[in-house]
Amino acid sequence: MSPLPRGFTFEEETLSDDKPLLVFFTSERSGPARRMESLLAHLARKERTRVRIMRVEVDEQPDLAAKFRVEDVPTLVLVQRKAVVDRLEGRASAPKIEAMLARHLSATAAAA
């Protein structure tokens, strides 16, 4: 899982690959978000051929958080074909995240 590089726009990142993008909105001040870090790092390795995962610090990029209407941290936003297709707010378990991805990744595989 990599952070969104400084100076690199979110639009450039979403256009750079056909794979869906799972955006992890986080904050160092959020205990639940910190506890999800290892879970998402594992998921990034496990699903690296099917989905990209980017980490966005809401304190460093408040405009991006506002654009996606992030009110709670952590928030996961799944972007596919330049559109938000799903989101999870608050701390989420591995099965809940995997279920969300499965709904959209299986649709992506069928459409390809």
C-alpha positions as CSV (number, residue, x, y, z in Angstrom):
1,M,0.0,0.0,0.0
2,S,1.5,3.3,-1.0
3,P,0.7,6.8,-0.1
4,L,-0.5,9.2,-2.8
5,P,2.7,11.0,-3.7
6,R,2.9,14.8,-3.1
7,G,2.3,16.7,-6.3
8,F,0.7,13.7,-7.9
9,T,-3.0,14.3,-8.5
10,F,-5.6,11.8,-7.7
11,E,-6.9,12.0,-11.3
12,E,-3.5,11.0,-12.6
13,E,-3.5,8.0,-10.3
14,T,-7.0,6.8,-11.3
15,L,-6.2,7.1,-15.0
16,S,-2.8,5.4,-14.8
17,D,-4.2,1.8,-14.6
18,D,-7.3,-0.1,-15.5
19,K,-7.4,-1.9,-12.1
20,P,-9.9,-0.6,-9.5
21,L,-8.4,1.7,-6.9
22,L,-9.2,1.3,-3.2
23,V,-8.5,4.5,-1.4
24,F,-7.8,4.3,2.3
25,F,-8.5,7.7,4.0
26,T,-6.6,7.7,7.2
27,S,-5.1,9.8,10.0
28,E,-2.2,9.2,12.4
29,R,-4.6,10.5,15.1
30,S,-7.1,7.7,14.5
31,G,-6.7,4.5,16.5
32,P,-9.1,2.5,14.3
33,A,-7.3,3.6,11.1
34,R,-3.9,2.6,12.6
35,R,-5.3,-0.8,13.4
36,M,-6.4,-1.3,9.8
37,E,-3.0,-0.5,8.4
38,S,-1.6,-4.1,8.6
39,L,-4.9,-5.5,7.3
40,L,-4.8,-3.3,4.2
41,A,-1.1,-4.0,3.7
42,H,-1.8,-7.7,3.6
43,L,-4.8,-7.2,1.3
44,A,-2.6,-5.1,-1.0
45,R,-0.1,-8.0,-1.3
46,K,-2.9,-10.6,-1.7
47,E,-4.9,-8.7,-4.3
48,R,-2.0,-6.9,-6.1
49,T,-3.0,-8.3,-9.5
50,R,-6.7,-7.2,-9.2
51,V,-6.8,-4.0,-7.3
52,R,-4.5,-1.1,-6.3
53,I,-4.6,0.4,-2.8
54,M,-3.6,3.9,-2.0
55,R,-3.3,5.6,1.4
56,V,-4.4,9.2,1.8
57,E,-3.6,11.1,5.0
58,V,-6.7,13.4,5.5
59,D,-4.6,15.9,7.5
60,E,-2.2,16.3,4.6
61,Q,-4.7,16.2,1.8
62,P,-8.0,17.7,3.2
63,D,-9.1,18.8,-0.3
64,L,-9.1,15.3,-1.5
65,A,-10.9,14.1,1.6
66,A,-13.5,16.8,1.1
67,K,-13.9,15.8,-2.6
68,F,-14.8,12.3,-1.5
69,R,-17.0,13.5,1.4
70,V,-14.9,11.8,4.0
71,E,-16.4,12.5,7.4
72,D,-15.1,9.6,9.4
73,V,-11.6,8.1,9.5
74,P,-11.0,5.4,8.5
75,T,-12.9,5.4,5.2
76,L,-12.4,3.1,2.3
77,V,-13.5,4.3,-1.2
78,L,-13.5,2.0,-4.2
79,V,-13.0,3.8,-7.5
80,Q,-13.6,2.0,-10.8
81,R,-13.6,3.6,-14.2
82,K,-13.2,7.1,-12.7
83,A,-16.3,6.7,-10.5
84,V,-16.9,5.8,-6.8
85,V,-18.6,2.5,-6.8
86,D,-18.6,1.6,-3.1
87,R,-17.4,2.8,0.3
88,L,-17.0,1.7,3.9
89,E,-16.8,4.1,6.7
90,G,-15.3,3.4,10.1
91,R,-13.2,0.4,11.1
92,A,-13.9,-2.5,8.8
93,S,-13.1,-6.2,9.2
94,A,-11.2,-8.2,6.6
95,P,-14.4,-10.2,5.6
96,K,-16.3,-7.0,5.1
97,I,-13.6,-5.4,2.9
98,E,-13.2,-8.6,0.9
99,A,-16.9,-8.9,0.4
100,M,-17.0,-5.3,-1.0
101,L,-14.1,-6.1,-3.3
102,A,-15.6,-9.4,-4.4
103,R,-18.8,-7.7,-5.6
104,H,-16.9,-5.3,-7.8
105,L,-13.9,-7.4,-8.8
106,S,-16.0,-10.3,-10.1
107,A,-18.0,-7.7,-12.1
108,T,-14.8,-6.3,-13.5
109,A,-13.5,-9.8,-14.5
110,A,-16.9,-10.6,-16.2
111,A,-16.8,-7.3,-18.2
112,A,-13.2,-7.8,-19.3
